[in-house]
Amino acid sequence: MCTQIDENDGRRKPVAQPEYLRIAADLRRRITSGEFQPGGRIPTLPALCDEYRVSETTIRNALALLRNEGLIETRARAGTRVRPRPPVHRMAADRYRTATGAKSTPYTRDQGIGWSEYRLDKRFEKVQADAELAALFGCEPGERLLARHFVFYDNDQPTQMSTSYVRWSDVAGTPVADPINEPWPGGTRAQLATLGISVKQVTESFTAAMPTEHEAAVLRIGAGVPVLRYTRRHIADTGRVVEVAHPIVRRGDTTVVDFVIDLDD
């Protein structure tokens, strides 16, 4: 029940919930309970109007809310259906220990998929480090970097996007700078090993937020589905930061990050 403060006596008093919110809550309950199955059709607008005894505008507003939450989708000639819920994926603490040259990457380990099920969209460009990237790399603003824009697919479903930066002085003229070599077996750590760079540490910093319009479009999620954004750094045995992925973006409602914390007795 919603409440508001009465201006006369300062007390909270109940306020009637808008009809579209009440209907959206009931439809959400029917979806999560399994009454409406993934892939199954939601009743038509006229049927819902009759069932809830409200106008078509009210039903449309309720459905728009559920669509923004990623619970339903509407397609021409297919009607409104419950969106199949993607499986939850766990990001293990040891995922960066993928063997050099192995037909896998930290992403395929996170998704639990084989190499043939993995697809990658990529776009490379040379950029200069701005103040934020310079702070992450520990370099001077203006240093030349190679920006690698990726969209990761699990069986043609986009589940992750990122921009990964490496120092141009490290990769210029090498296979690492050529997008034709992506995806690279073993991932970034294996790439850097071919350059004689030994990675000894990976750091990650996580935040959660609602998606931007671009993120929602690329990941094919509703505007109401939260995303997990994180910044990753590969650090060489010399202490030099050799790669920064900023940000990596995944849908937040189906991603679980596992940490292992060993404590000395």
LOFI-471329 format. One record per residue (C-alpha): residue number from 0; residue in one letter; x, y, z. Coordinates in nm, 4 decimals, decimal comma, always signed. Each point is the difference from the previous one (the first is absolute). Layout:
<sites>
NUM / a / X / Y / Z
...
</sites>
This chain:
<sites>
0 / m / +0,0000 / +0,0000 / +0,0000
1 / c / +0,1365 / +0,3437 / -0,0949
2 / t / -0,0123 / +0,2832 / +0,2542
3 / q / +0,0435 / +0,3744 / +0,0050
4 / i / +0,0351 / +0,2614 / +0,2762
5 / d / -0,3140 / +0,2017 / +0,0723
6 / e / +0,0904 / +0,3694 / -0,0124
7 / n / -0,2538 / +0,0791 / +0,2750
8 / d / +0,1003 / -0,2417 / +0,2755
9 / g / +0,3367 / -0,1317 / -0,1214
10 / r / -0,1169 / -0,3622 / +0,0143
11 / r / +0,0525 / -0,2604 / -0,2674
12 / k / -0,3225 / -0,1096 / -0,1650
13 / p / -0,0602 / -0,2754 / -0,2555
14 / v / -0,0240 / +0,0984 / -0,3646
15 / a / -0,1659 / -0,2134 / -0,2636
16 / q / +0,2580 / -0,1672 / -0,2250
17 / p / -0,0314 / +0,0873 / -0,3700
18 / e / -0,1899 / -0,2695 / -0,1828
19 / y / +0,2774 / -0,0722 / -0,2488
20 / l / +0,2453 / -0,0695 / +0,2846
21 / r / -0,2461 / -0,2373 / +0,1657
22 / i / -0,0573 / -0,1849 / -0,3272
23 / a / +0,3729 / -0,0131 / -0,0774
24 / a / +0,0630 / -0,1479 / +0,3461
25 / d / -0,2650 / -0,2669 / -0,0559
26 / l / +0,1316 / -0,0901 / -0,3462
27 / r / +0,3539 / -0,0116 / +0,1409
28 / r / -0,1210 / -0,2416 / +0,2679
29 / r / -0,1669 / -0,2195 / -0,2621
30 / i / +0,3220 / -0,0070 / -0,2042
31 / t / +0,2299 / -0,0830 / +0,2911
32 / s / -0,2405 / -0,2639 / +0,1324
33 / g / +0,0048 / -0,1798 / -0,3345
34 / e / -0,3616 / +0,0650 / -0,0925
35 / f / +0,1364 / +0,1689 / -0,3108
36 / q / +0,2898 / -0,2148 / -0,1206
37 / p / +0,3168 / +0,1290 / -0,1729
38 / g / -0,0788 / +0,0319 / -0,3687
39 / g / -0,3721 / -0,0166 / +0,0705
40 / r / -0,2431 / +0,2689 / -0,1120
41 / i / -0,1494 / +0,2601 / +0,2300
42 / p / -0,3771 / +0,0461 / -0,0508
43 / t / -0,0958 / +0,2574 / -0,2621
44 / l / -0,0713 / +0,3629 / +0,0835
45 / p / -0,3787 / -0,0442 / -0,0244
46 / a / +0,0179 / -0,3099 / +0,2209
47 / l / +0,2062 / +0,1793 / +0,2640
48 / c / -0,2318 / +0,3016 / -0,0119
49 / d / -0,2963 / -0,2292 / +0,0674
50 / e / +0,1816 / -0,1928 / +0,2729
51 / y / +0,1194 / +0,3058 / +0,1928
52 / r / -0,2937 / +0,2256 / -0,0973
53 / v / +0,2205 / +0,2889 / -0,1055
54 / s / +0,0732 / +0,1968 / -0,3156
55 / e / +0,2408 / -0,1062 / -0,2726
56 / t / +0,2292 / +0,2910 / +0,0952
57 / t / +0,0342 / -0,1366 / +0,3546
58 / i / +0,0894 / -0,3473 / -0,1313
59 / r / +0,2533 / +0,1473 / -0,2421
60 / n / +0,1671 / +0,1901 / +0,2843
61 / a / +0,0184 / -0,3167 / +0,2107
62 / l / +0,1499 / -0,1996 / -0,2881
63 / a / +0,2501 / +0,2773 / -0,0749
64 / l / +0,1257 / -0,0260 / +0,3579
65 / l / +0,0487 / -0,3763 / -0,0294
66 / r / +0,1658 / +0,0442 / -0,3382
67 / n / +0,2509 / +0,2448 / +0,1494
68 / e / +0,0742 / -0,2583 / +0,2700
69 / g / +0,0819 / -0,2528 / -0,2709
70 / l / -0,2813 / -0,2366 / +0,1016
71 / i / -0,1978 / +0,0150 / -0,3243
72 / e / +0,0545 / +0,0867 / -0,3637
73 / t / -0,2395 / +0,0974 / -0,2777
74 / r / +0,0588 / -0,0926 / -0,3626
75 / a / -0,2052 / +0,0680 / -0,3098
76 / r / -0,2448 / -0,2829 / -0,0746
77 / a / +0,1321 / -0,1952 / +0,3012
78 / g / -0,1751 / +0,1920 / +0,2757
79 / t / +0,1410 / +0,0602 / +0,3473
80 / r / +0,1935 / -0,2885 / +0,1488
81 / v / +0,1931 / -0,0761 / +0,3164
82 / r / +0,3704 / +0,0375 / -0,0698
83 / p / +0,2026 / -0,3145 / +0,0633
84 / r / +0,2131 / +0,0714 / +0,3050
85 / p / +0,3701 / -0,0484 / -0,0720
86 / p / +0,1897 / -0,2319 / +0,2335
87 / v / +0,1997 / +0,1376 / +0,2899
88 / h / +0,3762 / -0,0035 / -0,0579
89 / r / +0,2595 / -0,0056 / +0,2750
90 / m / +0,3255 / +0,1874 / -0,0457
91 / a / +0,2528 / -0,2132 / +0,1842
92 / a / +0,2940 / +0,1503 / +0,1862
93 / d / +0,2486 / -0,2120 / -0,1984
94 / r / -0,1324 / +0,0678 / -0,3508
95 / y / +0,3167 / +0,1846 / -0,1064
96 / r / +0,2085 / -0,3130 / +0,0455
97 / t / -0,0925 / -0,1233 / -0,3485
98 / a / +0,2979 / -0,1822 / -0,1493
99 / t / +0,1933 / +0,1790 / -0,2736
100 / g / -0,1170 / -0,1212 / -0,3409
101 / a / -0,3024 / -0,1832 / +0,1395
102 / k / -0,3173 / +0,0158 / -0,2083
103 / s / -0,1691 / +0,2022 / +0,2708
104 / t / +0,0057 / +0,3440 / +0,1626
105 / p / -0,1198 / +0,1365 / +0,3342
106 / y / -0,3252 / +0,0880 / -0,1791
107 / t / -0,0647 / -0,3534 / -0,1269
108 / r / +0,0743 / -0,1303 / +0,3489
109 / d / -0,2471 / +0,2474 / +0,1502
110 / q / -0,2671 / -0,1044 / -0,2500
111 / g / +0,0763 / -0,3703 / +0,0116
112 / i / +0,0163 / -0,0246 / -0,3795
113 / g / +0,2322 / -0,1575 / -0,2543
114 / w / +0,2090 / +0,1828 / -0,2593
115 / s / -0,2496 / -0,0710 / -0,2811
116 / e / -0,2784 / +0,1677 / +0,2008
117 / y / +0,2023 / +0,3186 / +0,0469
118 / r / -0,0208 / +0,2991 / -0,2347
119 / l / +0,1579 / +0,3431 / +0,0296
120 / d / -0,0764 / +0,3303 / -0,1711
121 / k / +0,3054 / +0,2253 / +0,0018
122 / r / +0,1143 / +0,3470 / -0,1013
123 / f / +0,3535 / +0,1346 / +0,0558
124 / e / +0,1150 / +0,3638 / +0,0040
125 / k / +0,2985 / +0,1997 / +0,1185
126 / v / -0,0785 / +0,2525 / +0,2729
127 / q / +0,1804 / +0,2160 / +0,2545
128 / a / -0,0327 / -0,0553 / +0,3732
129 / d / -0,2300 / +0,2509 / +0,1647
130 / a / +0,0398 / +0,0916 / +0,3683
131 / e / -0,2076 / -0,2993 / +0,1173
132 / l / +0,1878 / -0,2567 / -0,2094
133 / a / +0,3336 / +0,1572 / +0,0889
134 / a / -0,0826 / -0,0471 / +0,3688
135 / l / -0,0946 / -0,3644 / -0,0583
136 / f / +0,3164 / -0,0712 / -0,1978
137 / g / +0,2257 / +0,2144 / +0,2165
138 / c / +0,1185 / +0,1801 / -0,3135
139 / e / -0,0013 / +0,3553 / -0,1326
140 / p / -0,3171 / +0,1374 / -0,1632
141 / g / +0,0366 / -0,0143 / -0,3745
142 / e / +0,1869 / -0,3314 / -0,0132
143 / r / -0,1018 / -0,1960 / -0,3097
144 / l / -0,2212 / -0,3012 / +0,0637
145 / l / -0,1744 / -0,2606 / -0,2122
146 / a / -0,3713 / -0,0079 / +0,0864
147 / r / -0,1676 / -0,3335 / -0,0734
148 / h / -0,3793 / +0,0115 / +0,0058
149 / f / -0,1576 / -0,3437 / +0,0482
150 / v / -0,3489 / -0,1513 / +0,0154
151 / f / +0,0006 / -0,3598 / +0,1263
152 / y / -0,2589 / -0,2530 / -0,1169
153 / d / -0,1111 / -0,3269 / +0,1543
154 / n / -0,1715 / -0,1918 / -0,2817
155 / d / -0,0965 / +0,3266 / -0,1775
156 / q / -0,1290 / +0,1585 / +0,3214
157 / p / +0,2006 / +0,3111 / +0,1019
158 / t / +0,0839 / -0,0303 / +0,3692
159 / q / +0,3019 / +0,2261 / +0,0518
160 / m / +0,1565 / +0,3110 / -0,1494
161 / s / +0,3273 / +0,1720 / +0,0776
162 / t / +0,2711 / +0,2368 / -0,1119
163 / s / +0,3490 / -0,1342 / +0,0668
164 / y / +0,3018 / +0,2299 / -0,0228
165 / v / +0,3627 / -0,1030 / -0,0473
166 / r / +0,3057 / +0,2193 / -0,0392
167 / w / +0,0768 / +0,0702 / -0,3651
168 / s / +0,3719 / -0,0200 / +0,0743
169 / d / -0,0514 / -0,3636 / +0,1103
170 / v / -0,2115 / -0,1220 / -0,2914
171 / a / +0,0855 / +0,2101 / -0,3072
172 / g / +0,0875 / -0,2229 / -0,2950
173 / t / -0,0896 / -0,3220 / +0,1835
174 / p / -0,2851 / -0,2492 / -0,0535
175 / v / -0,1634 / +0,1353 / +0,3172
176 / a / -0,0750 / +0,3253 / -0,1854
177 / d / -0,1820 / -0,1803 / -0,2840
178 / p / -0,3726 / -0,0677 / +0,0651
179 / i / +0,0111 / -0,2936 / -0,2400
180 / n / +0,1645 / -0,2010 / +0,2795
181 / e / -0,2962 / +0,0419 / +0,2362
182 / p / -0,1254 / -0,1914 / +0,1833
183 / w / +0,3408 / -0,1013 / +0,1330
184 / p / +0,0245 / -0,3413 / +0,1718
185 / g / +0,0937 / +0,0557 / +0,3618
186 / g / -0,1187 / +0,3608 / +0,0020
187 / t / +0,1935 / +0,3164 / +0,0842
188 / r / +0,2516 / -0,1695 / +0,2255
189 / a / +0,0988 / -0,2387 / -0,2819
190 / q / +0,0242 / +0,2919 / -0,2447
191 / l / +0,2373 / +0,1901 / +0,2242
192 / a / +0,2118 / -0,3115 / +0,0558
193 / t / +0,0788 / -0,0050 / -0,3745
194 / l / +0,1494 / +0,3479 / +0,0484
195 / g / +0,2208 / -0,1190 / +0,2838
196 / i / -0,2240 / +0,1646 / +0,2609
197 / s / -0,0673 / -0,2167 / +0,3035
198 / v / -0,3227 / +0,0918 / +0,1802
199 / k / +0,0176 / -0,0628 / +0,3734
200 / q / -0,3104 / +0,1770 / +0,1268
201 / v / -0,3521 / +0,0870 / -0,1131
202 / t / -0,2100 / +0,2585 / +0,1852
203 / e / -0,3739 / +0,0624 / -0,0401
204 / s / -0,2300 / +0,2719 / +0,1358
205 / f / -0,3782 / -0,0470 / -0,0209
206 / t / -0,2973 / +0,2345 / -0,0092
207 / a / -0,3678 / -0,0533 / -0,0846
208 / a / -0,2357 / +0,2381 / -0,1788
209 / m / -0,2837 / +0,0209 / -0,2470
210 / p / +0,1101 / -0,0411 / -0,3635
211 / t / +0,0588 / +0,2825 / -0,2389
212 / e / -0,2117 / +0,0002 / -0,3134
213 / h / +0,3003 / -0,1314 / -0,1951
214 / e / +0,0710 / -0,2803 / +0,2492
215 / a / -0,3645 / -0,1097 / +0,0035
216 / a / -0,0074 / -0,0106 / -0,3802
217 / v / +0,3274 / -0,1938 / -0,0363
218 / l / -0,0803 / -0,2546 / +0,2731
219 / r / -0,3664 / -0,0224 / -0,1103
220 / i / -0,1376 / +0,0654 / +0,3472
221 / g / -0,2792 / +0,2182 / +0,1326
222 / a / +0,0764 / +0,3466 / +0,1300
223 / g / -0,1032 / -0,1222 / +0,3460
224 / v / +0,2527 / -0,2843 / +0,0146
225 / p / +0,3063 / +0,0994 / +0,2075
226 / v / +0,3522 / -0,0537 / -0,1287
227 / l / +0,3243 / -0,0876 / +0,1709
228 / r / +0,2911 / +0,2210 / -0,1079
229 / y / +0,3552 / -0,0713 / +0,0977
230 / t / +0,3502 / +0,1187 / -0,0716
231 / r / +0,2769 / -0,2572 / -0,0423
232 / r / +0,3749 / +0,0530 / -0,0056
233 / h / +0,2712 / -0,2469 / -0,1024
234 / i / +0,3219 / +0,0768 / +0,1867
235 / a / +0,3390 / -0,1373 / -0,1067
236 / d / +0,2593 / -0,1507 / +0,2333
237 / t / +0,1844 / +0,3318 / -0,0212
238 / g / -0,3005 / +0,1773 / +0,1559
239 / r / -0,0869 / +0,1746 / -0,3262
240 / v / -0,3678 / +0,0076 / -0,1043
241 / v / -0,0110 / -0,1535 / -0,3481
242 / e / -0,3750 / -0,0194 / -0,0684
243 / v / -0,3116 / +0,1788 / +0,1227
244 / a / -0,3537 / -0,1102 / -0,0863
245 / h / -0,2257 / +0,2931 / +0,0853
246 / p / -0,2785 / -0,0794 / +0,0244
247 / i / -0,1057 / -0,3618 / -0,0382
248 / v / -0,3808 / -0,0152 / +0,0027
249 / r / -0,2267 / -0,2982 / +0,0708
250 / r / -0,3670 / -0,0243 / +0,0922
251 / g / -0,0113 / +0,0091 / +0,3762
252 / d / -0,3022 / -0,2202 / +0,0686
253 / t / +0,1648 / -0,3146 / -0,1344
254 / t / +0,3619 / +0,0496 / +0,1082
255 / v / +0,1437 / -0,1293 / +0,3259
256 / v / +0,3580 / +0,0971 / +0,0926
257 / d / +0,1750 / -0,2556 / +0,2215
258 / f / +0,2884 / +0,0989 / +0,2246
259 / v / +0,2325 / -0,2301 / +0,1898
260 / i / +0,1683 / +0,1590 / +0,3005
261 / d / +0,2704 / -0,2087 / +0,1683
262 / l / +0,0634 / +0,0996 / +0,3593
263 / d / +0,3101 / -0,0898 / +0,1952
264 / d / -0,0602 / -0,1595 / +0,3386
</sites>
